[in-house]
Amino acid sequence: MATAATERLRNYLDAYHTLGANASRQPAWLRGLRERGFARFCEVGFPTTKNEDWRFTNVNAIAQTPFCLARDARRSEATYSDTLDACRIPGAACQLVFLNGRFASELSDLGNLPRGVRAGSLAQAIAQDGASLEPHLGRYLNLERDAFCALNTAFIEDGAYVYLPRGTVLEAPICFLFISVPGNDPEMTNPRNLIVAEDATEASIVEDYVSLGSGVSFSNVVTELVAGEDAVISHYMIEREDRQAFNISTLRTQQARSSNVTSHSLLLGGGLVRNNVHPVLAGEGGECLINGLFIGNGTQHMDNYMLVEHASPHCGSRQFYNGILDGHSHGVFHGRIIVHKDAQKTDAKQTNRNLLLSDDAQIDTKPQLEIYADDVKCTHGATIGQVEENALFYMRSRGIEETDARSLLLLAFANECLDRMKCAPVRDYLRDLVQGWLPGTSHSTNGNSARAGEVARRWEEVG
């Protein structure tokens, strides 16, 4: 067993040295950051279920697979045309396309962004003006706490970079499209995204992860989002990769005074998916909303880990996550709120709701509060249920076929999360996407979704 573990570590060591040779022109501060990340990963290795944060998710399938660095997947533009069309959000300000983690300028649409706004390749931004990125890149992640963040840091190569100067207001979203092109051997990508929003900015950012073809792949993603004072930023994460894909993603947000950040997650694909969202409300009067929907089928495993830190007074946070699980799928919601000693007048709420559509589907839910201040308002709860048979009967008695009635109930449940998305083009795009993924959902709701929402389900309280 020790020999096998050593061989797996040597595989990552070889990949690290290969990347280091190719990234020899990176600035010294970035090389030092990568070295610290790799040293930490070698020290702790992959997490196990003995780690409380990974109690419900076994990553042995990742740890035991000999991943190599993903190859260059550039082919003719025609190869990707259908994927680009299907993943294009109408009215987007720009679409940055990445193939196996590397920026593909020939496939990207940079649009017509306002003066001073930057959106493009992280690797190019480091090469052109690394000094402006140094104060932010890697400064907020806790490498000691998360081995996957340490691994990503060790393999920083490319990803998306967005800079919004003070006072910028973008009506249309900026979109990142990450396309995995699996090869004959298991391949690994480590996209690193950095979003810096200065004071009084407003924007929406969309990250979309898809697969082109089938095969074993591992996307280990880290996004750092820095929100200045009075910034209003919406972040959307869409995961719909192949069923043989592993996807571990981390969104780390740092919020200044009176900033407002929303995180929306939609998990649809992948075989093993872990979605980490970690906002830190570092400035007084900040607010954050964490909103998500996950839909699992077959043997999919979808883990949602939320860690909200209230570090300053008069801040508010809301967490709303809905899960729909069918087949033998397994869902996890672990929502953790930490209210630090100085975070008086905190207002935090956490809710997780789940529908199990089969006897073999499973959900583990763990709302958690850690409060070190004495003047706060915090609540949490979780519910698990099934589609209510009386609701189906009610709708069928009004002439709606059983399949359509069930679809309406599921869509109404999903819409609880979708309706919280304020960016209309993204919300409408995701609503159409969800309709195609829901078990047995019809694309025609016949105007009955409002009534369906009233009779959607009966909950069994578990927390």
Secondary structure, 3 states (H helix, E strand, C coil): CHHHHHHHHHHHHHHHHHHHHHCCCCCHHHHHHHHHHHHHHHHHCCCCCCCHHHCCCCCHHHHCCCCEECCCCCCCHHHHHHHHHHCCCCCCCEEEEEECCEECCCCCECCCCCCCCEEEEHHHHHHHHHHHHCCCCCCCCCCCCCHHHHHHHHCCCCCEEEEECCCCECCCCEEEEEEECCCCCCEEECCEEEEEECCCCEEEEEEEEEECCCCCEEEEEEEEEEECCCCEEEEEEEEECCCCEEEEEEEEEEECCCCEEEEEEEECCCCEEEEEEEEEECCCCCEEEEEEEEEECCCCEEEEEEEEEECCCCCEEEEEEEEEECCCCEEEEEEEEEECCCCCCEEEEEEEEEEECCCCCEEEEEEEEEECCCCEEEEEEEEEEEECHHHHHHHHCCCCCHHHHHHHHHHHHHHHHHCCCCCHHHHHHHHHHHHHHCCCCCCCCCCCHHHHHHCCEEEEECC
